[in-house]
Amino acid sequence: MIERSDAEKLPRSCHIPVLVAEVLEWLCVRPGQLVVDGTVGGGGHASRILVELGQDGRLLGLDRDQAMLEMAATVLDHPGCTLHQGSYSDLASILSETDQPTGPIDAVLLDLGLSSDQLADDRRGFGFEHDGPLDLRFDTSQGHAAWEWLATVEEGELEQCLRGWGDEPESRRIAGELVRRRKSTPVRTGRDLSESVAEAVGGRRGRRHPATRVFQALRIAVNDELVHLERALSDSLPASLVPGGRLVVISFHSLEDRIVKRAFGKQDTWTNLTHKPVRPTPREERVNPRSRSARLRAAMRA
Ligand SMILES: C[S@@+](CC[C@H](N)C(=O)[O-])C[C@H]1O[C@@H](n2cnc3c(N)ncnc32)[C@H](O)[C@@H]1O
């Protein structure tokens, strides 16, 4: 639990929440309800949801990243708001803990992936130019940092990861180069990784940094992101939402969107409300370029 008295000393989020009006429309929040923001991040969406919930409403904000929860606490000053470190895929068991809000959940929001605050934090390794350790974990107390994984992973497994989760067309060449180089110059930082990838593929390709897909693939791998999403959609969220309760998912990766679309097709569990994903307007894309790849889908608990 985050102590609100410490919140004033902490930095505020620089993350711009995406598709805010659309999230509120599809979540259909009403005063007095109980809502879960399963990826609360810096609290951008959650603060807007709390306005809709009014003084009698309650919001449980989850994040795997303790640093994000501390940031969220600076903006979520509401008597009905609780913040908790954990994965949305464990929602059902989190709700059974004694200090958590009780009662049926009316709506859940998942805004997947990475926040701009994590990207900006030099200690986490999410940025191409960062000299901090290439960690890439949301929860740094669990599992292995990306640099540790890269030190021992087999070339074939690395290639598969880059191809499967990064759609990286040069996966074989990059995996070969990273494994060959690690004996003499192992990857330790974000900068090490982006330089190794740039060398392997011969510099920039278009407007994107050549290591964009590699960072994405490694982040998905070290956090087991797709496993958490699949588990949540089939077990934890259906078990926690009241019949008729809303689930809104924003994804930034085609694999995530495919998992959500497939899950919402299971009519014994979900009533799909958005047959095509909702996209940001051209204006939002201009103002917040990060929103360009966002896809929102909504469903109702059957
Ligand atoms: C795009 S950001 C959310 C931003 C937030 N909606 C806002 O408006 O500030 C995604 C957040 O989800 C968190 N996250 C990723 N996977 C998670 C999981 N399985 N369970 C809980 N949080 C997760 C990340 O740590 C990150 O803070």
The ligand as a Tripos MOL2 file, in Angstrom:
@<TRIPOS>MOLECULE
LIG
   27    29     1     0     0
SMALL
NO_CHARGES

@<TRIPOS>ATOM
      1 C1          0.7060    2.3360  -20.6070 C.3       1 LIG1
      2 S1          1.1010    2.3110  -18.9240 S.3       1 LIG1
      3 C2         -0.4120    2.7850  -18.1590 C.3       1 LIG1
      4 C3         -0.6020    4.2560  -18.1000 C.3       1 LIG1
      5 C4         -1.8370    4.6780  -17.3340 C.3       1 LIG1
      6 N1         -3.0470    4.1930  -17.9500 N.3       1 LIG1
      7 C5         -1.9100    6.1980  -17.1980 C.2       1 LIG1
      8 O1         -2.8670    6.8050  -17.6930 O.co2     1 LIG1
      9 O2         -1.0010    6.7790  -16.5850 O.co2     1 LIG1
     10 C6          1.1350    0.6060  -18.5690 C.3       1 LIG1
     11 C7          1.4420    0.2790  -17.1260 C.3       1 LIG1
     12 O3          1.0750   -1.0910  -16.9420 O.3       1 LIG1
     13 C8          1.9830   -1.6880  -16.0580 C.3       1 LIG1
     14 N2          1.8770   -3.1420  -16.2900 N.ar      1 LIG1
     15 C9          2.3340   -3.8620  -17.3270 C.ar      1 LIG1
     16 N3          1.9590   -5.1440  -17.2060 N.ar      1 LIG1
     17 C10         1.2310   -5.2320  -16.0670 C.ar      1 LIG1
     18 C11         0.5490   -6.2950  -15.3940 C.ar      1 LIG1
     19 N4          0.5530   -7.5540  -15.8780 N.pl3     1 LIG1
     20 N5         -0.1370   -6.0250  -14.2560 N.ar      1 LIG1
     21 C12        -0.1460   -4.7570  -13.7450 C.ar      1 LIG1
     22 N6          0.5060   -3.7170  -14.3280 N.ar      1 LIG1
     23 C13         1.1740   -3.9460  -15.4760 C.ar      1 LIG1
     24 C14         3.3210   -1.0590  -16.4060 C.3       1 LIG1
     25 O4          4.2170   -1.1420  -15.3230 O.3       1 LIG1
     26 C15         2.8980    0.3880  -16.7280 C.3       1 LIG1
     27 O5          2.9980    1.1920  -15.5890 O.3       1 LIG1
@<TRIPOS>BOND
     1     1     2 1
     2     2     3 1
     3     2    10 1
     4     3     4 1
     5     4     5 1
     6     5     6 1
     7     5     7 1
     8     7     8 2
     9     7     9 1
    10    10    11 1
    11    11    12 1
    12    11    26 1
    13    12    13 1
    14    13    14 1
    15    13    24 1
    16    14    15 ar
    17    14    23 ar
    18    15    16 ar
    19    16    17 ar
    20    17    18 ar
    21    17    23 ar
    22    18    19 1
    23    18    20 ar
    24    20    21 ar
    25    21    22 ar
    26    22    23 ar
    27    24    25 1
    28    24    26 1
    29    26    27 1
@<TRIPOS>SUBSTRUCTURE
     1 LIG1         1 GROUP 0 **** ****
